[in-house]
Amino acid sequence: MSKTYYDPSDLKKFGKISEWNEELGAKFFDYYGKVFEEGHLSAREKSLIALAVAHTIQCPYCIDAYTGDGLQRGITKEEMMEALHVAGAIRGGASLVHGVQMMNKVNKLEM
């Protein structure tokens, strides 16, 4: 069995993050809970967004959590993969659009 830096069992300990600062921990979890309540977006849609963002920020805990959450909410593997490709396209595009900044700098320095 290979070891990784991230221990999957740590995800279950997330609630303990409040132990060293209960006030801020409680505020965070209140906010987090409110964010994922049904609103203009369904809990299912929010779970799919969270999964795509989790891949973008490369959080293995979040990927685990929202893959499982998504499956429980009826999100299909095809929908998950499509969301992942959207995240990848946005991330790639964000890298490439900064190329304009580089191009502007080169053009300015070549003047």
N, C-alpha and C positions, 0 to 999 in steps of 0.2 A: 504494500500500500504506500503510495507516495504522499508525502506531507506537503502542504502548501502553507504559505504565510497566513492565510485566512483560515480560521477554524470554523467550519459550518455550524458547530454547536454554539458559537458565540452569538449567532442571530437570536437565539432564545434568551440571551442575557441582555438584550437591548433595553428592556425596561429598567434594568439596574443602573443605567446611565444617570438616573436621577439621584442616586444615593449620595453623591458628593456635593450636590447642589439641588436640593429638593424643589426650591422655588422655581428655578429656571427649567428644571426637568419637567415639572408639572405644567408650566406654561407651554413648553415645546409640545408635550403630548396632547394638551388641550387643542393647540393649534393644528397639530398633525391630524387629530381625530376630526376636527371641523373641516379640514381640507378635503378629506375623503368621504364626507357625508354626501348623500344624494343632493344635487343642486341642479343647475342648468345642465351639468354633465352627470350622467349616471355613474354609479360606483364602478360599473363594468368599464366604461370609457376611461375613468380616472385610473383604473388598474392598468389598462393598456398603455396609457400615457406614462404612468410610473415605470412600467417595464421598459419602454423605449428610452426614457431618461436614464434609467439604471444602466443600460448598455452604453449610453453616451458618456456617463461619468465613470463607467467601468467599476461599479460597486457590486462585488460578488454576492454580498448579503442581500442587497436589493433585488438583484436578478433572481436569486433563489426565492425570496419572499414573494415577488410579484409574478413569477412564473406560476408558483403554486396558487396564489390568490386568483390569478387570471383563469387558471383551469377550473377552480371552484366556481367562478362566475360565468363559465361557459365560453370563454375565449378559446378559439381553436388554435392549433399550432400554426395553421396557415395565416391567421390574423396576427399572431405573435411575430412570425417571420416577416410579414409585410410591415409591421410597426418597426421592427428592427432595421429593415431596409430604409424606411423613412428617416430613422435616427441616423443611420450611416450616411445617407445622402445629405442631410442637414450638416452633420459634422464635417463631412468632406467639403461641402460647399463653403462652410465657414472658414475652413483652412484656405481654400482656393481664393475666396474673395479678398482675403488679406494680401493676396498677391498683387492687387491693385495698389496697395500701400507701398509695396516693394517697387513696383513699376514707377509709381510717382517719384519715389526717392531716387531711383536710377536716372529717370529723366531730368530731375532737378540737378543732380550731381554731374550729369553729362553736359549741361548747358554751358 
